[in-house]
Structure formats: structure tokens, C-alpha cells
Amino acid sequence: WVRRRLDEVANPLVAGSVADMRLHLDDLVHPGFVGATGLGRLGELVRYVGGIERRLDKALRDPHGDSARMGRVRALEQEFDTVASRWPSGLHPVEVTEVRWLLEELRVATFAEVLGTAVPVSENKVRAALNRLRRLV
């Protein structure tokens, strides 16, 4: 349902945000996602996908605000990708996975705060977690 809604958006002011939402959805829901996510986190995954839908609603009302928030979140995700790439795929410490899910919680807190988060999260908490990961290398 969320993918269909994203496909129906024609407003060029939200094209960048919609592209980000599609990438985010593809990262969450893909062939083999149940195994990759783990049964214990599937409920959270439903909330994350719901967060994408709420974000779309808000982005259509405030495209520029969404774009600014997206820039901040994407910067942290790119930092994470850089740090996480220091370990071979599948051989990273558990802390890498924890930060990956913390970033998902940050997306909910940033774009769909009414859904609530599983843990307290902020941009500063994510930065601190990234700094701890850097020290593990």
C-alpha cells in the first residue's frame, strides 16, 4: 500500500523525498527481508513502514521541511555506511546492527513522531553511537 501511494505522487516538490522514501522502503522490504530483519523485529518493521506513510502525508504538506529533515538523517546514515563498511559483510560486531536499528528509530522520531520510538533517540545519540563504533575498529 505504501509503495502504491509513493508511485501515485506527482508533485515535483517532493520528488527527492519520495525517492528517499522508496529507497528506505526497499531497504526494509525486499526478498528475504523476514530473515534479515528477524522475527523479533518484524513488529518494529511494520511501524517503520507506517512511518514512511506518515512521512509522505507530512511531506506533501511541507516539502521544504521534509527535505531539510531528510538531509540531516541522510548525513547520519552516510556516516553509518562509512563506518560499517570497515567490517566485511556479515562479520561486523553486534553494535553495528544496533546502530542500524537506531537509525530506523531516528527516522520514526524525525518523520513520524506520533508513532513513538522503541528507545529514546536523537541525532546526538546517533552521533555518539557512531563515535563508539569508530573506536571499535
Backbone torsions as a table, in degrees:
resi	resn	phi	psi	omega
1	TRP	NA	-39.5	-179.6
2	VAL	-68.3	-43.0	179.3
3	ARG	-59.9	-42.2	178.9
4	ARG	-61.4	-43.3	178.4
5	ARG	-62.8	-41.4	178.8
6	LEU	-62.7	-39.9	-179.5
7	ASP	-66.2	-24.4	-177.6
8	GLU	-85.4	-11.1	-177.2
9	VAL	-72.8	128.0	-179.2
10	ALA	-117.8	-1.7	-176.9
11	ASN	-74.3	114.7	-178.0
12	PRO	-65.0	-19.8	179.6
13	LEU	-68.4	-21.2	-179.7
14	VAL	-111.2	12.0	-176.9
15	ALA	-57.8	-43.2	178.9
16	GLY	-65.1	-41.8	178.7
17	SER	-65.7	-43.0	179.5
18	VAL	-63.6	-40.1	177.2
19	ALA	-60.9	-41.8	178.1
20	ASP	-64.4	-40.9	179.4
21	MET	-64.8	-39.1	177.6
22	ARG	-62.5	-46.2	178.5
23	LEU	-60.5	-42.1	179.7
24	HIS	-62.6	-46.5	178.9
25	LEU	-61.8	-42.6	178.2
26	ASP	-63.1	-33.2	178.4
27	ASP	-69.9	-31.8	-179.3
28	LEU	-84.6	-42.3	-173.1
29	VAL	-121.6	108.0	-176.5
30	HIS	-152.4	168.3	176.8
31	PRO	-55.7	126.2	-179.5
32	GLY	86.7	10.1	-175.6
33	PHE	-65.3	-29.8	-179.2
34	VAL	-63.2	-47.1	178.2
35	GLY	-66.0	-40.2	-179.5
36	ALA	-67.9	-35.6	-178.5
37	THR	-78.9	-40.3	-176.1
38	GLY	91.0	141.6	-176.4
39	LEU	-59.2	-36.1	-177.5
40	GLY	-67.6	-17.3	-177.0
41	ARG	-108.7	-0.7	-177.1
42	LEU	-60.6	-36.7	177.0
43	GLY	-62.2	-38.1	177.5
44	GLU	-66.8	-37.2	-179.5
45	LEU	-60.3	-39.8	177.3
46	VAL	-59.3	-42.2	178.6
47	ARG	-65.4	-40.6	179.4
48	TYR	-62.5	-42.1	178.5
49	VAL	-67.1	-40.3	174.6
50	GLY	-60.8	-33.3	177.1
51	GLY	-64.3	-35.3	177.3
52	ILE	-64.0	-42.1	-180.0
53	GLU	-65.0	-43.8	177.9
54	ARG	-62.8	-40.3	178.3
55	ARG	-59.8	-42.6	179.4
56	LEU	-58.7	-46.2	178.9
57	ASP	-57.1	-46.2	-179.2
58	LYS	-68.7	-38.5	-179.1
59	ALA	-64.2	-36.0	178.9
60	LEU	-66.0	-29.1	177.6
61	ARG	-84.4	-31.2	-175.1
62	ASP	-142.4	74.6	-176.5
63	PRO	-59.5	-40.3	-176.7
64	HIS	-70.2	-38.0	176.6
65	GLY	-63.9	-42.2	178.6
66	ASP	-63.1	-41.7	-179.4
67	SER	-61.5	-41.3	178.6
68	ALA	-64.9	-44.9	178.8
69	ARG	-63.8	-40.1	179.6
70	MET	-60.7	-40.8	179.4
71	GLY	-59.8	-41.8	179.8
72	ARG	-67.0	-44.2	-178.9
73	VAL	-67.8	-44.5	-179.1
74	ARG	-61.7	-36.1	178.4
75	ALA	-61.5	-42.9	178.0
76	LEU	-67.6	-38.7	178.5
77	GLU	-66.0	-37.2	177.5
78	GLN	-67.5	-38.6	174.2
79	GLU	-59.9	-45.3	178.4
80	PHE	-58.4	-47.7	-179.3
81	ASP	-57.1	-41.7	179.1
82	THR	-63.6	-47.0	-179.1
83	VAL	-67.2	-44.9	-177.4
84	ALA	-65.7	-27.3	-178.8
85	SER	-70.5	-6.2	178.2
86	ARG	-72.5	-16.0	178.0
87	TRP	-110.8	146.3	175.3
88	PRO	-63.6	147.6	179.9
89	SER	-53.6	129.7	179.1
90	GLY	82.6	-6.0	-178.4
91	LEU	-117.2	20.8	-179.3
92	HIS	-86.4	157.5	177.8
93	PRO	-69.4	159.3	-178.5
94	VAL	-57.6	-28.5	-179.8
95	GLU	-60.7	-30.9	178.2
96	VAL	-64.4	-45.6	178.5
97	THR	-63.1	-39.5	179.3
98	GLU	-61.7	-41.6	179.6
99	VAL	-69.5	-36.1	177.5
100	ARG	-57.8	-44.9	179.5
101	TRP	-73.8	-29.2	174.8
102	LEU	-62.3	-37.4	176.3
103	LEU	-64.3	-35.3	175.7
104	GLU	-64.1	-41.5	178.0
105	GLU	-64.1	-36.9	177.6
106	LEU	-63.2	-39.4	177.5
107	ARG	-60.8	-42.0	178.2
108	VAL	-63.7	-46.9	-179.1
109	ALA	-62.6	-33.3	-176.7
110	THR	-81.7	-42.3	-171.5
111	PHE	-108.1	-19.3	-175.2
112	ALA	-147.0	53.2	-172.1
113	GLU	-57.1	-25.6	-179.5
114	VAL	-64.7	-19.3	178.9
115	LEU	-78.1	-16.5	-179.2
116	GLY	74.5	163.6	-179.6
117	THR	-119.4	154.8	179.6
118	ALA	-72.8	-27.6	179.7
119	VAL	-139.2	154.7	174.4
120	PRO	-61.9	134.3	-176.8
121	VAL	-147.0	148.0	175.1
122	SER	-155.2	168.6	177.0
123	GLU	-59.7	-39.8	179.9
124	ASN	-64.5	-38.4	178.2
125	LYS	-65.9	-37.9	178.0
126	VAL	-67.2	-42.4	177.7
127	ARG	-59.7	-42.9	179.0
128	ALA	-63.1	-41.1	178.6
129	ALA	-65.1	-38.2	177.1
130	LEU	-64.9	-39.1	177.6
131	ASN	-64.0	-38.4	176.9
132	ARG	-64.6	-39.2	177.2
133	LEU	-62.5	-41.5	179.7
134	ARG	-59.2	-34.9	-179.0
135	ARG	-73.6	-18.9	179.6
136	LEU	-75.4	-22.9	-174.9
137	VAL	-75.0	NA	NA
